[in-house]
Amino acid sequence: PPQFMEAIRSFNKKTVAYGPSQGDMHLIHQIQKYYKEWGMEYSEKNIFITSGGSEALELAALTLCDPGDEILVFEPFYANYNSFAKIAGAHVRAVPTSAETGYRLPDQETVEKYITNKTRLILLTNPGNPTGVVYNKKEMDMIAAVVKKHGLALIADEVYREFVYDGAYTSFGTYDDLADNLIIVDSVSKRYSACGARIGCLLCKNDDFTTQNQEYKKRRDTIAAGLAAIPGVISSDPKGAFYVMVKLPVDDAEKFAIWLLKDFDENGETVMIAPGNGFYAEPGKGVDEARLAYVLNCDDLKKAIHLLGEG
């Protein structure tokens, strides 16, 4: 659009400063307005600006997948989905469609045959690339049912939303019962013929971070109480992340860590710590210190701290 090119030509700031990591708030508000016009409500906290739709897809895959996990797609599919899966250490598992049926989606029973205990999400483009297929209500209802039944995430790549020539378009974002499962990927690339602008977004209403944050606070409190009960241990007071640095009543934390793994156990169990010297640049610093990560559940954390104290 002319306004886009004019904004580039008239850009004349002396300093290009860091922007907010979530994205420019003015842009976020415009995306909110755009989605409201399509009948979808997204709050500011549900919208994340990305470097094109590709980064949104990459971040979603990295968030949802561990190495060895599977991403369900329908072939033929956008070839770069392979790349996003590989970046996350996952791989795509393709459900076939055929030219004879107009590349329509198979029935639910067929789709479920491709789901394994490694399947984490379904990834699809709607309208489709390369097929141009626009999924009908029956197909979308089937996908929604599969996602909910198997506890999967659904990444809906909807960058071609405006390019529908026959009938109306329905977004997966209008399915209220998919709020906890759905991630929508969008971009200005196709809509405004601005692929090189690298402006995209990720939209998701899943507020799992709140629950996760509360759980990690419990773990922080659990490890703090356990460390306070061990004589001679001096601990940092962590307010964020999920690590705590401790000064131990030992002469060499690295030797102590090795001893814990090789020579110490209680009922066949021991605990592993990260020696503190690796977190210092100056030789000799952190020799009697260690980093502990409270990434275990609270019961296992209590056990780990007990083992550390016994050691």
PAMARRO-464919 format. One record per residue (C-alpha): residue in one letter; x, y, z. Coordinates in steps of 0.5 Angstrom, whole numbers, plus 500, padded with zeros to 3 digits. Layout:
N
aXYZ
...
This chain:
311
p500500500
p502507499
q502509506
f507503508
m512506503
e511513505
a512511512
i519508510
r521514506
s519519512
f523515517
n528520520
k530518527
k537519530
t537513534
v533507533
a532504540
y530498543
g523497542
p518493547
s520485547
q512484546
g512488540
d510496539
m504497543
h501501537
l501495532
i498491538
h492495538
q491495531
i492488531
q486488536
k482492532
y483488526
y481481530
k475485533
e473486526
w473479524
g469477531
m475475535
e477478542
y484478544
s487482549
e494486549
k497480553
n495475548
i499478542
f506478541
i509481535
t514477531
s519478525
g514475520
g510469521
s516465520
e519467527
a512466530
l511459527
e519457530
l517460537
a511456537
a514450535
l520451540
t515452546
l511446545
c516441542
d522437545
p527433541
g523427538
d516430539
e512430532
i508435529
l502433525
v501436518
f496434512
e500433506
p502437501
f504442506
y508448506
a515446506
n518450511
y514447516
n520441516
s525447518
f521449524
a520442526
k527441526
i529447529
a525445535
g528438534
a522435532
h519432526
v513432522
r508426521
a504427515
v497425514
p496424506
t490428502
s489426495
a488430488
e482425487
t478428493
g480435492
y485435498
r480435503
l481433510
p480425511
d475423517
q477423524
e478416525
t483416519
v487423522
e487419529
k491413526
y497418525
i497420533
t502417537
n504419544
k510423541
t504428538
r504435541
l500439536
i497440529
l500445524
l495447518
t495453513
n488455512
p487457506
g492452505
n498453502
p500449496
t493447495
g488453496
v483449500
v479453505
y477448510
n469448511
k466447518
k465440518
e473439517
m474445522
d470441527
m473435526
i480438527
a477442534
a475435536
v481431535
v485437539
k481437545
k480429545
h488428545
g490434549
l494437543
a496444541
l493447534
i497452530
a493455525
d497459520
e492464517
v496469513
y491468507
r485469511
e483475506
f484471500
v478467500
y474467493
d468463494
g464463500
a465466507
y472465511
t471462518
s478463523
f479457528
g480463533
t472464533
y472457537
d471459544
d472452546
l479452543
a482458547
d487454551
n489450545
l490455539
i495459537
i494463531
v500465526
d499472522
s503476518
v503482513
s507479508
k501476504
r496481506
y500487504
s505484499
a510486504
c514479505
g520483506
a518487512
r518481516
i512483521
g508478523
c504476530
l503470534
l496470538
c494465544
k489466550
n493460554
d495463560
d499457562
f505462565
t501464571
t500457573
q507456572
n509462575
q505460581
e508453581
y515455581
k514460587
k512454591
r519451588
r523457590
d520457597
t521449598
i528449596
a529456600
a526452607
g530446605
l537450605
a536454611
a535448615
i542445613
p548448617
g553452614
v550453608
i549460605
s544461600
s542467595
d535470595
p532468588
k527473586
g526470579
a529465574
f529458577
y536458580
v539459587
m547460588
v549457595
k556457598
l557450601
p561448607
v566444603
d573446600
d572444593
a564444590
e567440584
k570435588
f564434592
a559434586
i563428583
w563425590
l556425590
l555422584
k561417585
d561415592
f555417596
d548415596
e542414600
n537408599
g541408592
e539415590
t544421590
v543429587
m547432582
i549440583
a553445578
p559447581
g560454582
n567456579
g564455572
f560461573
y566466575
a571469570
e577470575
p580463577
g579461584
k572464585
g566460587
v570454588
d566452594
e559455591
a554451587
r548453583
l542449584
a536449579
y529448582
v526445576
l523439580
n516438583
c516440591
d516433593
d523431589
l526438591
k525436598
k528429597
a534432593
i535438599
h535432604
l540428600
l545434599
g544436607
e546428608
g552429603
